[in-house]
């Protein structure tokens, strides 16, 4: 079993005898203690790395204890600090406590009391670290860590999520199916103050019109009370996936809640209050959500107070390698197999495909390749489904010719593609095509006349 790391304590005392006595006492109790004689040396120690506890004289030379306290808290916000004061400075204890000190002592140091204060500081820091670690793991699962990508387009998504997360207004997440709208909604929820509250979801397209009202707003009457999802989301977030599929009646109830904070329940029409934040998603741009598309214009405007656009995969092909690696790692974690790799050529093909089904389609394709792949080597182009290979855009310098195309059209395509490859350097193009430069000029001139209809 690994030994628990020692808690670091920096002791600042101009009195060498008192300093070394306290140093020895702290080390005997298992602390990783260090002693310096003045504030300047202490400031250098703090600049070199954070400490767990600071025990410093109020008058520590040119850099006094209050300045050391501020510098040390800048490196470790959960720092345990004890200031040692004399004379008039003892009357300023409240000032030190307000600045973040845990205790103020007079000389000589009460070492058992110092030990108790430091141990309380240690317990507080452990709790803070555990909370930070829990928050980080939640963020990795639900927050920004669940959104993969380093493209400029995804950086804009991250910025929009960070902007929307701490606020309270409704958020509309729009984009094509398969672009991760639900994950973005989770990231918004877990980036804000409601992260510890419930996130209740409803797929409006999957629920029948006569069911959606009861599911969202609950039902009351002689048969008892059935709480709705809006009520269960109190203190947290209600996520309405495919919000444009809401029935007119459900829209009216939702609009009533957004206006007043209370929605009429089915059956008894009792107005149910809920302090929930609403996030919604649609495949429609915000400007097309209201009116002609069947969503009340006022409701559409309220739901889209803030917006986040989910970017289609074809607009960020540079993210495909990272997404693919994440999918492969997830598959390996589920199956217990060693993670596979995609060959450079296979990644190139995947990046040249437009992915109409977006990230969801990529996930299905990668999962299928991993399931069907044999051996333990890298996944090659031959293991990519044929439909993907056929539909991928030609690589630079690659010319594809459909069956049955006339030879004249093939010749023109070969010349024009080679011209693009050569950055329209005609002599170089002629050399690559093994034709005379005059012939190339003549054919290009002919193509231009054909395009003008001459």
Secondary structure by P-SEA (a helix, b strand, c coil): ccccbbbbbbbbcccaaaaaaaaaaaaaaccbbbbbccaaaaaaaaaaccccccccccccccccaaaaaaaaaaaccbbbbbbbbccccccaaaaaaaaccccccccccaaaaaaaaaaaaaaaaaaaaaaaaaaaaaaacccccccccccaaaaaaaaaaaaacccccbbbbbbccccaaaaaaaaaaaaccccccccccccccccccccccccccccccccbbbbccccccccbbbbbcccccccaaaaaaaaaaaaccbbbbcccccbbbbbbbbbbccccccccccccccccaaaaaaaacbbbbbccccccccaaaaaaaaaaaaaaaaacccbbbbcaaaaaaaaaccccccaaaaaaaaaaaaaacccccccccccccaaaaaaccccccbbbbcccccaaaaaaaaaaaaaaaaccaaaaaaaaacccaaaaaaaaaaaaaaaacc
